Amino acid sequence: MPNKLDQLKSKVRDFTERRLFPRLEAACEVRVPVGVSVPNENLNPEAEHYPEPIMGHTRNLSQSGMSIILPSVQLGDDRVDERDYPLRLVLSLPQGIIIVHARTVRSELSDQPSGERKFLLGVAITKMSDRDRTSYNAFLHSLS
């Protein structure tokens, strides 16, 4: 008969892994630069200026999402770490730049090996052009 600790471990494992696709590590040797900004459809066309993108990099990637490391979560007057916040990500892949629309699904403060404190954002991909999806999938395939 399984003991209570084994049952609890089993439940924790079931709870923590909810991803549809496996994550592929993309850091150190393969660090993808990323710029985070507000999607064009969310911008006020009458605004005098737009917030500067937040520049960061990916930590890992999958077909349905990614985690990114950012120095800040403040984008103008907004915070990109709010759940379901719409994001426009510009990824610099080896084969060129692609645009990914996503939404924030989780965030946490992350201590980096360098000692810096940065933010880890988990994002779900919501939209991508067919051309960009082809490039993204080819890049994922090159990592596996």
C-alpha positions as CSV (number, residue, x, y, z in Angstrom):
1,M,0.0,0.0,0.0
2,P,1.5,3.4,-1.0
3,N,2.4,5.6,1.9
4,K,1.0,9.2,2.2
5,L,4.3,10.8,1.1
6,D,4.3,8.8,-2.2
7,Q,0.7,9.8,-2.8
8,L,1.5,13.4,-2.1
9,K,4.5,13.4,-4.5
10,S,2.3,11.9,-7.2
11,K,-0.3,14.6,-6.8
12,V,2.4,17.3,-6.8
13,R,3.9,15.9,-10.0
14,D,0.5,15.9,-11.7
15,F,-0.2,19.4,-10.6
16,T,3.1,21.0,-11.6
17,E,3.4,19.8,-15.2
18,R,0.5,21.2,-17.3
19,R,2.3,21.9,-20.5
20,L,1.0,20.5,-23.8
21,F,4.4,20.4,-25.4
22,P,7.8,19.6,-23.9
23,R,10.0,22.6,-23.2
24,L,13.4,22.8,-24.9
25,E,16.2,24.5,-23.1
26,A,17.4,27.6,-25.0
27,A,19.9,29.4,-22.9
28,C,23.7,29.8,-22.8
29,E,24.7,28.3,-26.1
30,V,21.2,29.1,-27.6
31,R,20.0,32.3,-26.1
32,V,17.3,34.0,-28.2
33,P,17.1,37.8,-27.7
34,V,13.5,38.9,-27.3
35,G,11.9,42.3,-27.2
36,V,8.6,42.6,-25.3
37,S,6.1,45.3,-26.3
38,V,2.4,46.1,-26.5
39,P,0.5,44.6,-29.5
40,N,-0.2,47.2,-32.2
41,E,-4.0,46.7,-31.8
42,N,-3.7,47.7,-28.1
43,L,-1.8,51.0,-28.8
44,N,-3.5,54.3,-28.6
45,P,-3.1,55.9,-32.1
46,E,-3.4,59.3,-30.6
47,A,-0.6,58.8,-28.0
48,E,2.3,61.1,-28.2
49,H,4.8,58.4,-27.5
50,Y,4.8,54.6,-27.0
51,P,6.6,52.7,-24.3
52,E,10.1,51.4,-25.1
53,P,10.2,47.6,-25.5
54,I,11.7,45.5,-22.7
55,M,14.7,43.7,-23.9
56,G,15.4,40.2,-22.5
57,H,16.1,36.6,-23.6
58,T,14.4,33.3,-23.6
59,R,15.1,30.6,-21.1
60,N,13.2,27.8,-22.8
61,L,10.9,27.3,-25.7
62,S,8.1,25.0,-26.8
63,Q,5.5,24.9,-29.6
64,S,2.9,26.5,-27.4
65,G,4.9,28.9,-25.2
66,M,8.2,30.0,-23.7
67,S,9.7,31.4,-20.6
68,I,11.6,34.7,-20.9
69,I,14.0,36.5,-18.6
70,L,13.4,40.3,-18.3
71,P,15.2,43.0,-16.4
72,S,11.9,44.7,-15.6
73,V,8.2,44.0,-16.0
74,Q,7.2,47.7,-16.3
75,L,6.1,48.7,-19.9
76,G,5.1,52.3,-19.8
77,D,2.2,52.5,-17.3
78,D,1.5,48.7,-17.5
79,R,3.0,45.7,-15.9
80,V,3.6,42.7,-18.3
81,D,3.6,40.3,-15.3
82,E,-0.2,40.5,-14.9
83,R,-1.9,37.2,-15.8
84,D,-3.3,37.3,-19.4
85,Y,-1.5,40.5,-20.3
86,P,-1.2,40.6,-24.1
87,L,2.3,40.7,-25.4
88,R,4.0,41.3,-28.7
89,L,7.4,39.4,-28.7
90,V,10.1,40.0,-31.3
91,L,12.4,37.0,-31.4
92,S,15.8,37.2,-33.1
93,L,16.3,33.6,-34.4
94,P,19.3,32.6,-36.5
95,Q,17.2,32.6,-39.6
96,G,15.7,36.0,-38.9
97,I,13.3,38.0,-36.8
98,I,9.8,36.7,-36.1
99,I,6.8,38.3,-34.3
100,V,4.9,36.2,-31.7
101,H,1.7,37.3,-30.0
102,A,1.4,35.8,-26.6
103,R,-0.1,36.3,-23.1
104,T,1.4,36.1,-19.7
105,V,0.5,32.9,-17.8
106,R,2.9,33.3,-14.8
107,S,5.7,35.4,-13.5
108,E,8.2,35.2,-10.6
109,L,11.3,37.0,-9.5
110,S,14.4,35.0,-10.6
111,D,17.8,35.1,-9.1
112,Q,20.3,34.7,-12.0
113,P,23.7,32.9,-11.7
114,S,25.3,36.4,-12.0
115,G,23.6,37.4,-8.8
116,E,21.2,39.8,-10.7
117,R,17.5,39.7,-9.8
118,K,15.4,39.5,-13.0
119,F,11.9,38.5,-13.8
120,L,10.9,35.1,-15.2
121,L,7.8,35.3,-17.4
122,G,5.9,32.2,-18.6
123,V,4.0,33.1,-21.8
124,A,1.5,31.2,-24.0
125,I,1.6,31.8,-27.7
126,T,-1.7,33.1,-29.0
127,K,-0.9,34.0,-32.6
128,M,1.9,33.9,-35.2
129,S,1.9,34.3,-39.0
130,D,2.3,31.1,-41.0
131,R,5.8,32.2,-42.2
132,D,6.9,33.0,-38.6
133,R,5.4,29.7,-37.3
134,T,7.4,27.8,-40.0
135,S,10.6,29.5,-38.9
136,Y,9.9,29.0,-35.2
137,N,9.1,25.3,-35.7
138,A,12.3,24.9,-37.7
139,F,14.3,26.5,-34.9
140,L,12.7,24.2,-32.3
141,H,13.5,21.2,-34.4
142,S,17.1,22.3,-34.6
143,L,17.3,22.3,-30.8
144,S,16.1,18.7,-30.4
